[in-house]
Amino acid sequence: MYTQALDSSGAEPGSPASAGEVERERRFQERIDRDEKIEPKDWMPQAYRQTLIRQIAQHAHSEIVGMLPEGNWITRAPTLRRKAVLIAKVQDEGGHGMYLYSAAETLGVSRGELIEQLLAGRAKYSSIFNYPTLTWADIGAIGWLVDGAAIMNQIPLCRCSYGPYARAMVRICKEESFHQRQGYEIMLTLARGTGAQREMAQDALNRWWWPSLMMFGPGDAESVHTAHSMRWKIKRFSNDELRQRFIDLTVPQAQFLDLAIPDPVLRWDEAAQHFITGPIDWSEFQTVLKGHGPCNRERLGARRAAHEAGRWVREAAAAYADKHRDRVGGAERHVQTV
Amino acid sequence: MNEDWVLYEVFIRARSGLEHKHVGSLHAADARMALEHARDTYTRRQEGVSIWVVRSSEIIASDPEEADALFEPARDKVYRHPTFYSIPDDVKNI
């Protein structure tokens, strides 16, 4: 499950229309400052609403698209145990997408609109899913690194000022912790395996390390919306803070596996008590974000095909519901009366 | 884009003896599908022993703007709580 600091475009707080509006904004900010949660029917500034719709929708899309690279390996998982685990994980991602779409809908956007934006290629999702999963070790690396980075991003969102988003994140974070552990377990098994298996694990780490660091979004100097999101308590930590925290936790985990982080200048800074990495290649990030990553077209193509292939099922279900609604008491009653 | 299916609110009873609690919402074509989706979406880890689904449009909610008028009158009635009354420590079982 995955989020990325993608808040690179969209609504800015505009100039308020009237004195009444100014007063409402002031009272809204006071509520935020008191750590009160904002609920769907509460008054909120338009820019707050738009920022949340954009962020939650991107987050939901990331969950749904995130099912693809891993779903790709369900039929080829090496054991029945691994297969059961991977199915459960992919199903979780689907569930997380559903929680998040529901949270976005409380802000006044419809599910249909959100799906339409994704399928039309107008919505963003985490750029990490535009990389291919070439070997089984990639499933380990995704769980360990990609889910690890996502958890780092998501834990502060459990305290986000918007109630429905925060509640969805609590549920997601609870379910997510197994995702990272199962990934690390795969890496551990490969790292302790044959020479070829070790090589496979190292190759996966080489390919996923940098894209995982990019999941935290552009550096703080480039991240234009951070200030507003911080003031509204949508965001609690900056991209660079979270990235550093992830690096500091993850490097020792790689050392335990006896795998090499693909960064020749990586070093421990005793004074700062941090691992310092080499520079991130942001041009690659921008390329992938703009739709030119290795799998952008394939991912959206797969989503569109699934949507089209499921159309007759949705239509049949709707027709069935219509038919039964006209009978005694409607379809609502026959299931259970409470 | 087709119109969305009906929105349902989902309530789960976590264990026998507890009340049903709101956990989220989902879209479904009818009530049976809503129950099945609720099972898949909200009880993948034995979170419940019973599910209610209610059409969201059937829920009548209080207006947040009227919260003061609704709830403020209870604010100064502290005598409705047991701690309002001081009883000497020597008196037991009260």
Interface residues (C-beta under 8 A of the other chain):
Chain A: E39 K41 D42 W43 A88 Q91 D92 G95 M98 Y99 S102 E105 S110 R111 G112 E113 I115 E116 R167 A168 R171 E175 R314 A317 A318 Y320 A321 H324 R325 A331 E332 R333 H334 V335 Q336 V338
Chain B: M1 N2 E3 D4 W5 L7 G24 S25 L26 H27 A29 D30 A31 R32 M33 L35 D40 T41 R44 R45 W52 R55 A61 D63 P64 E65
